[in-house]
């Protein structure tokens, strides 16, 4: 798989600031409620000026986008990092276990933030839109990753489709896989009974696609 280009120090600092603001916003949403929390409250708690907040995020709901995006992109990138010899469904399951089944303190905390925010989104169209955008961006990354895996397969074996038909196969596969994982995560977020975790539920959704013609 191709190496990702390095991220500049300036861009890393911007990303860290965005994530700090996102975590602060999520904490305030949980503590005080989404409706009662203002963008100015988030800026003050994060230690930045309101104008800095608005330079990064146009609305208070969008300030938690990095928390949604980090998890969604982590899964797609885990597919990229999966061993090349794995089939697509095996690579997807491997990625789910890597991204959603990690038990480090940071990973558990990030998933709990996502869970809390998804529960809030039931009553917030703006927050649902932020989640939908993160899922769409992850799907586009997955489409790119599946294209890379398909190109690798074409170099080692014949019988692949080309052109528009191939593009359709890849787009459909990315959409179906992304939807399966999204449903697993959303189901986990809704469940207050302490049942299966997000990785187990996402794997169950992927298993239901056993007959899908993966590229």
Backbone torsions as a table, in degrees:
resi	resn	phi	psi	omega
1	UNK	NA	145.1	-178.4
2	UNK	-67.5	146.4	177.1
3	UNK	-73.4	145.8	177.0
4	UNK	-78.9	143.8	179.0
5	UNK	-65.2	146.8	-179.7
6	UNK	-65.7	149.7	178.5
7	UNK	-96.3	132.8	-178.4
8	UNK	-67.9	159.8	178.7
9	UNK	-60.6	-41.0	179.2
10	UNK	-61.6	-43.3	-179.3
11	UNK	-67.6	-37.5	177.3
12	UNK	-62.3	-41.1	179.4
13	UNK	-66.0	-39.8	176.7
14	UNK	-62.4	-43.1	179.5
15	UNK	-63.6	-38.5	178.0
16	UNK	-64.8	-40.6	177.9
17	UNK	-64.2	-43.9	178.4
18	UNK	-59.7	-42.6	-178.6
19	UNK	-69.9	-37.0	176.5
20	UNK	-61.7	-45.0	178.5
21	UNK	-63.2	-41.3	-179.0
22	UNK	-61.8	-44.8	179.5
23	UNK	-65.2	-39.8	177.7
24	UNK	-63.1	-43.9	179.6
25	UNK	-61.7	-45.4	-179.4
26	UNK	-61.3	-41.9	179.6
27	UNK	-62.6	-41.0	178.9
28	UNK	-69.1	-39.1	177.9
29	UNK	-60.2	-41.6	-179.7
30	UNK	-69.0	-42.9	-175.0
31	UNK	-74.9	-43.5	-171.3
32	UNK	-111.3	-12.2	-176.9
33	UNK	96.2	146.6	-178.2
34	UNK	-62.9	-45.5	-175.7
35	UNK	-64.3	-38.3	-174.9
36	UNK	-79.9	-15.6	-176.7
37	UNK	-88.6	127.7	178.0
38	UNK	-102.0	160.1	176.3
39	UNK	-58.9	-37.0	179.5
40	UNK	-64.6	-34.8	176.9
41	UNK	-64.3	-42.2	180.0
42	UNK	-64.3	-45.3	-179.6
43	UNK	-59.7	-46.5	-179.0
44	UNK	-62.1	-45.4	-179.0
45	UNK	-66.8	-30.8	180.0
46	UNK	-84.0	-8.2	179.0
47	UNK	76.6	30.3	177.2
48	UNK	-126.5	158.9	177.7
49	UNK	-73.6	151.6	176.9
50	UNK	-53.9	-38.7	-179.8
51	UNK	-64.6	-32.1	176.0
52	UNK	-67.8	-42.4	177.2
53	UNK	-55.8	-49.6	-176.0
54	UNK	-71.9	-18.6	174.1
55	UNK	-70.1	-29.4	179.5
56	UNK	-92.4	-36.4	-173.2
57	UNK	-138.7	130.3	179.6
58	UNK	-74.9	-24.5	-179.0
59	UNK	-139.6	163.2	179.3
60	UNK	-65.7	-36.1	179.9
61	UNK	-64.0	-38.2	-178.2
62	UNK	-72.6	-11.4	179.7
63	UNK	-67.6	-19.0	178.4
64	UNK	-94.5	3.9	-179.6
65	UNK	-54.5	-39.8	179.5
66	UNK	-60.1	-30.6	178.4
67	UNK	-69.7	-42.2	175.5
68	UNK	-65.2	-46.3	-174.0
69	UNK	-66.2	-37.7	-177.2
70	UNK	-59.7	-46.8	-179.8
71	UNK	-68.4	-43.3	-178.2
72	UNK	-64.6	-43.3	-179.8
73	UNK	-71.5	-32.1	179.1
74	UNK	-59.9	-40.1	179.6
75	UNK	-65.7	-46.2	-179.6
76	UNK	-61.9	-40.1	179.3
77	UNK	-70.1	-28.9	176.1
78	UNK	-66.9	-31.3	173.8
79	UNK	-65.5	-41.4	178.4
80	UNK	-60.2	-38.9	-176.2
81	UNK	-83.1	-7.8	-179.1
82	UNK	-63.3	146.9	179.6
83	UNK	-52.0	135.4	-174.7
84	UNK	-62.6	-25.4	-177.5
85	UNK	-77.1	-10.5	179.0
86	UNK	-73.0	144.1	171.8
87	UNK	-67.6	166.0	179.9
88	UNK	-57.9	-51.1	-179.8
89	UNK	-61.3	-36.1	177.6
90	UNK	-67.8	-38.0	177.8
91	UNK	-65.4	-38.2	178.4
92	UNK	-64.5	-44.8	179.5
93	UNK	-66.0	-40.5	176.8
94	UNK	-58.3	-44.3	-178.6
95	UNK	-66.1	-38.5	177.9
96	UNK	-60.7	-44.8	179.7
97	UNK	-64.7	-38.4	-179.4
98	UNK	-69.0	-44.6	-172.6
99	UNK	-85.7	-36.4	-174.2
100	UNK	-107.5	-9.9	-177.7
101	UNK	-106.3	2.0	180.0
102	UNK	-63.8	144.1	-176.1
103	UNK	-116.5	15.4	175.5
104	UNK	-69.5	158.5	-177.7
105	UNK	-59.4	-42.2	-179.0
106	UNK	-65.0	-41.5	-179.5
107	UNK	-66.6	-42.8	179.4
108	UNK	-63.9	-42.4	179.8
109	UNK	-62.1	-44.5	-179.6
110	UNK	-61.3	-42.6	179.0
111	UNK	-65.4	-36.7	178.9
112	UNK	-67.9	-35.1	174.3
113	UNK	-61.6	-47.2	179.9
114	UNK	-60.2	-42.1	179.9
115	UNK	-60.0	-47.2	180.0
116	UNK	-62.1	-42.8	-178.5
117	UNK	-67.9	-38.5	178.2
118	UNK	-64.9	-36.3	176.8
119	UNK	-65.3	-39.3	176.9
120	UNK	-66.3	-32.8	-174.9
121	UNK	-65.5	-17.3	177.9
122	UNK	-57.1	-33.3	-177.6
123	UNK	-109.2	13.7	-178.4
124	UNK	-137.2	106.9	178.1
125	UNK	-62.9	-35.1	-179.3
126	UNK	-65.3	-40.6	179.1
127	UNK	-70.4	-36.0	176.1
128	UNK	-63.0	-36.6	179.5
129	UNK	-66.0	-37.5	177.8
130	UNK	-64.0	-43.7	177.1
131	UNK	-62.4	-43.2	179.9
132	UNK	-62.3	-40.3	178.4
133	UNK	-63.3	-41.2	179.5
134	UNK	-64.5	-41.0	179.1
135	UNK	-65.9	-39.0	179.3
136	UNK	-65.5	-43.0	179.2
137	UNK	-62.4	-40.3	177.7
138	UNK	-64.0	-39.9	178.5
139	UNK	-61.8	-39.5	178.8
140	UNK	-66.2	-38.0	175.8
141	UNK	-64.6	-42.5	179.2
142	UNK	-63.2	-39.0	176.7
143	UNK	-57.8	-44.4	178.0
144	UNK	-62.0	-43.5	-179.1
145	UNK	-64.7	-44.6	178.8
146	UNK	-63.8	-34.5	175.6
147	UNK	-63.2	-40.1	177.7
148	UNK	-64.0	-43.1	180.0
149	UNK	-66.2	-38.3	178.8
150	UNK	-65.3	-40.6	179.1
151	UNK	-63.0	-38.6	177.0
152	UNK	-63.6	-41.9	178.8
153	UNK	-64.9	-34.9	-179.6
154	UNK	-68.2	-26.1	179.3
155	UNK	-76.4	-21.6	-176.5
156	UNK	-111.1	-3.6	-179.0
157	UNK	-159.1	147.9	-179.8
158	UNK	-84.8	-175.5	171.3
159	UNK	89.7	13.6	-179.1
160	UNK	-92.0	146.6	173.7
161	UNK	-74.2	164.9	178.8
162	UNK	-132.8	167.0	172.6
163	UNK	67.6	-142.6	-173.2
164	UNK	-61.9	-37.9	-179.4
165	UNK	-63.4	-40.1	179.0
166	UNK	-66.5	-42.2	178.8
167	UNK	-61.0	-41.2	178.9
168	UNK	-63.1	-44.1	178.9
169	UNK	-57.0	-46.0	-177.4
170	UNK	-67.8	-42.9	-180.0
171	UNK	-63.0	-42.3	-179.9
172	UNK	-66.2	-41.7	179.6
173	UNK	-62.7	-43.1	179.1
174	UNK	-63.7	-41.2	-179.4
175	UNK	-67.2	-43.6	-178.0
176	UNK	-66.4	-46.1	-179.6
177	UNK	-64.4	-42.1	179.7
178	UNK	-63.7	-41.6	179.2
179	UNK	-64.1	-39.7	-179.7
180	UNK	-61.7	-45.9	-179.4
181	UNK	-69.2	-40.0	178.3
182	UNK	-59.9	-44.9	179.2
183	UNK	-62.3	-40.3	177.8
184	UNK	-60.8	-45.4	-179.4
185	UNK	-67.2	-43.2	-179.8
186	UNK	-65.4	-38.1	177.7
187	UNK	-64.2	-42.2	176.7
188	UNK	-61.1	-42.0	-178.4
189	UNK	-64.3	-35.0	-178.3
190	UNK	-75.6	-25.6	-172.2
191	UNK	-81.8	118.1	178.9
192	UNK	-100.3	7.2	-173.7
193	UNK	-87.9	-5.3	-178.4
194	UNK	75.5	31.9	-179.7
195	UNK	-79.7	-143.5	-177.6
196	UNK	-59.7	149.6	177.6
197	UNK	-80.4	176.4	-177.0
198	UNK	-63.4	-36.1	-179.7
199	UNK	-65.0	-45.2	-179.3
200	UNK	-63.7	-41.3	-179.4
201	UNK	-69.5	-40.2	178.1
202	UNK	-65.1	-39.9	176.7
203	UNK	-63.7	-37.9	177.8
204	UNK	-63.0	-41.0	178.1
205	UNK	-64.5	-41.8	178.2
206	UNK	-65.8	-36.4	179.3
207	UNK	-63.7	-29.8	178.8
208	UNK	-67.7	-13.1	-178.8
209	UNK	-100.5	24.2	-174.7
210	UNK	-54.9	-36.0	-177.0
211	UNK	-86.9	0.0	-178.4
212	UNK	-67.0	137.5	-179.1
213	UNK	-79.1	78.3	-178.9
214	UNK	-62.3	142.9	-179.4
215	UNK	-71.2	NA	NA
